[in-house]
Amino acid sequence: MQDDLVQRIASNPKYQELKAKRSRFGWWLTLAMMVVYYGFILLVAFNKEFLSQKLGDGVLTMGIPVGFGVIIFTIVITAIYVKRANTEFDDLSNEVIKAAYK
């Protein structure tokens, strides 16, 4: 019984669509995160002058808001993934489950 259920799920076109969409979306978000993170690391390594520029008369430098931006970007893309997972991906999952138990 269990093998039959697994086979029905694996062969379901909606499951294949779910796998493809989720994987493709995950890779795009991974690429975006890597560009932002490694871009920041490259700035630290090769453009210290930019990051060490003072903002105003205090001790705040450009590196602080840029680093904070990397953290905010991470939170935002995580929220984007969660929103899509809770709507589109969950809907597809529910369709696959309903079809598998028919």
C-alpha positions in Angstrom: 0.0 0.0 0.0 2.7 2.5 1.0 4.8 1.9 -2.2 1.6 2.3 -4.3 0.9 5.7 -2.6 4.5 6.9 -3.2 4.3 5.9 -6.8 1.0 7.7 -7.3 2.4 10.8 -5.8 5.7 10.7 -7.7 3.9 10.2 -11.0 1.3 13.0 -10.4 1.9 15.9 -12.9 1.0 18.4 -10.1 3.8 16.9 -7.9 6.2 17.3 -10.8 5.0 20.9 -11.2 5.4 21.5 -7.5 8.9 20.1 -7.5 10.0 22.2 -10.5 8.5 25.4 -9.3 9.8 25.1 -5.7 13.3 24.1 -6.9 13.5 26.9 -9.5 12.3 29.5 -7.0 14.7 28.3 -4.4 17.6 28.5 -6.8 16.7 32.1 -7.8 16.5 33.2 -4.2 19.8 31.4 -3.5 21.4 33.3 -6.3 20.0 36.6 -5.2 21.3 36.0 -1.6 24.7 34.9 -2.9 25.0 38.1 -5.0 24.1 40.3 -2.1 26.2 38.5 0.5 29.3 38.0 -1.7 28.9 41.6 -3.0 29.1 42.8 0.5 32.2 40.6 1.2 33.8 41.9 -2.0 33.2 45.5 -0.8 34.8 44.7 2.5 37.8 43.1 0.7 38.3 45.6 -2.1 36.6 48.9 -1.4 37.3 49.6 2.3 37.3 53.3 1.5 33.7 53.3 0.5 32.6 51.4 3.6 34.7 53.5 5.9 33.1 56.8 4.8 31.6 58.6 7.7 27.9 59.4 7.6 27.5 62.8 9.3 29.6 63.9 12.2 29.3 60.8 14.4 30.9 57.5 14.3 28.5 55.9 11.8 30.2 54.7 8.6 28.7 53.5 5.4 29.5 49.9 6.3 26.9 49.8 9.0 23.8 50.6 6.9 25.1 48.4 4.0 25.6 45.5 6.4 22.2 46.1 7.9 20.8 46.1 4.4 22.2 42.6 3.9 20.4 41.4 7.0 17.2 43.1 6.0 17.5 41.6 2.5 17.8 38.1 4.0 14.6 38.6 6.1 12.7 40.0 3.1 13.6 37.0 0.8 12.8 34.6 3.6 9.4 36.3 3.9 8.9 36.1 0.1 9.6 32.4 0.2 7.3 31.7 3.2 4.5 33.7 1.5 4.8 31.7 -1.7 5.2 28.4 0.1 2.1 29.1 2.2 0.0 29.9 -0.9 1.0 28.5 -4.2 3.2 25.6 -3.0 0.7 24.5 -0.3 -2.2 24.6 -2.8 -0.3 22.4 -5.2 0.6 20.0 -2.3 -3.0 19.8 -1.3 -4.0 18.9 -4.9 -1.4 16.2 -5.0 -2.6 14.8 -1.6 -6.2 14.8 -2.7 -5.4 13.1 -6.0 -3.2 10.5 -4.3 -5.9 9.4 -1.8 -8.7 9.0 -4.5 
